[in-house]
Amino acid sequence: MINFNESINIEKGYEYIKQAIDNKKISGDGIFTKKCNSWFEENYHCKKALLTTSCTHALEMAAILIDTKQGDEIISPSYTFVSTVNAFVLRGAKIKFIDIERDTMNIDADKIEKAITDKTKAIVVVHYAGVSCNMDEIMNIARKHNIYVIEDAAQGVHATYKDKFLGTIGDIGCYSFHDTKNYTMGEGGAIIINNEKFIERAEIIREKGTDRTKFFRGEVDKYTWVDIGSSYLPSDINAAYLYGQLEIVDEINKNRLDTWNNYYKNLKNIKEIELPTIPEYAVHNGHMFYIKLDSHKIRNDIMNYLRENGIYSVFHYIPLHSAKAGENYGEFIGEDRYTTVESEKLLRLPMYYGLEKEDVIYICNKIREYFKI
Ligand SMILES: *Cc1c(COP(=O)(O)O)cnc(C)c1O
């Protein structure tokens, strides 16, 4: 049996978890959390990185930081995970869904401007499969209209856009370290603050609305309730597990890219299959390998065929605008040219750190067998 995803299992993970416990402080903002935060600040050249309990929570922090209010509008692709928009709906915003590009499954930057009104607060972009959106175009539109850009880079850790790490380009970036992502702490994430004006408040919101972080730095002599907030700090045990992976980030990234390239090489001359496109401006991180088939029916057929052969492949998002909550909290602006049809044709193949090369060959051979070639 070949699973769709398996948790990363590295020796250092055990060692660092033990160290975290030996440190006698496994609550939030312990030694390993600080090591992880600094790691991102130093390696990704961002102004502030803070681990959070999830990417969902990092997005909720982003919604609070930009002061999302009742009646504000947020522009987002419909082809994404619920958390991308839920965070803003929780604060009373309406979501304006727009179409994706056929090739990358990312938000179509050319369609953003038509959805902007005087109520638009932010554009939330999603770097699908760790492949960057067209960030120059998106940033230019946002600057022109004086609105924020939030990057949902849950899948985009260690991928780049023109040499900049995803998550470090917009005003705020959000990462996921969920078990299904490239680097994992079981459940977890990070918020990356690129717009300096949000740094101080981000620390407060993450610490239940208190200035406790300043207190620990000795900047105030007692800490009190100063703003709204919640508890967005992960345990240092989780951070310890993540830190072990950050130390070997290039090895993990390369391993995934090798798998991705192997799939690509072995499937590229099957005319019944469409393979992912990587734009010139993007260097991806092997987060996902998907194929697109001619129809919904063939997609589901192949998925069943692979399962009969012990291979777990999965489809992905049901467009949010077609879901019950999506109808209540948002609307699709413009034509749904690709979102629905392309999402129905997409199939994700097994992908995780350590997936064996022989397994990739076996999967590709089974796909050929399905097409009788
Ligand atoms: C996984 C994912 C999330 C949610 O991440 P969690 O850490 O599980 O909250 C949000 N957005 C996208 C695009 C994702 O892929």
The ligand as an SDF file (V2000), in Angstrom:
LIG
                    3D

 15 15  0  0  0  0  0  0  0  0999 V2000
   -3.3340   23.4460    5.0140 C   0  0  0  0  0  0  0  0  0  0  0  0
   -3.8410   24.7520    4.5850 C   0  0  0  0  0  0  0  0  0  0  0  0
   -4.3810   25.6670    5.4850 C   0  0  0  0  0  0  0  0  0  0  0  0
   -4.6300   25.3460    6.9280 C   0  0  0  0  0  0  0  0  0  0  0  0
   -3.4930   25.0190    7.6430 O   0  0  0  0  0  0  0  0  0  0  0  0
   -3.6290   24.5420    9.1690 P   0  0  0  0  0  0  0  0  0  0  0  0
   -2.2190   24.6880    9.6800 O   0  0  0  0  0  0  0  0  0  0  0  0
   -4.0960   23.1290    9.1490 O   0  0  0  0  0  0  0  0  0  0  0  0
   -4.5670   25.4520    9.8450 O   0  0  0  0  0  0  0  0  0  0  0  0
   -4.7710   26.9080    5.0160 C   0  0  0  0  0  0  0  0  0  0  0  0
   -4.6600   27.2290    3.7230 N   0  0  0  0  0  0  0  0  0  0  0  0
   -4.1560   26.3770    2.8110 C   0  0  0  0  0  0  0  0  0  0  0  0
   -4.0410   26.8080    1.3810 C   0  0  0  0  0  0  0  0  0  0  0  0
   -3.7530   25.1070    3.2070 C   0  0  0  0  0  0  0  0  0  0  0  0
   -3.2650   24.2520    2.2870 O   0  0  0  0  0  0  0  0  0  0  0  0
  1  2  1  0
  2  3  1  0
  2 14  2  0
  3  4  1  0
  3 10  2  0
  4  5  1  0
  5  6  1  0
  6  7  2  0
  6  8  1  0
  6  9  1  0
 10 11  1  0
 11 12  2  0
 12 13  1  0
 12 14  1  0
 14 15  1  0
M  END
$$$$
